[in-house]
Amino acid sequence: MSDTPPEERAGDRSPWNWLLIPPIVIPLLTFLFNFDEPRLLGFPAFYWLQLAFIVLGVICTSVVYQMTKRKRSAE
């Protein structure tokens, strides 16, 4: 169990955390990449869309981190 009082733990919840859901759900929607065309630099859509999903995940995670990190106290 955590020694942190419930009122302090509740402050950790941020609406920005909802931005972490699209990088999980979008790759599960197979109809988005279940095709061969269009090709990008000779790669079928499946492969370059997988890379685009990775980029989406990195961007969403970075935004959530930047928006939810706690301000450091000035020493």
Helices and strands as residue ranges (DSSP letters): H 6-9, G 10-12, G 15-20, H 22-25, G 26-28, G 30-32, H 45-68
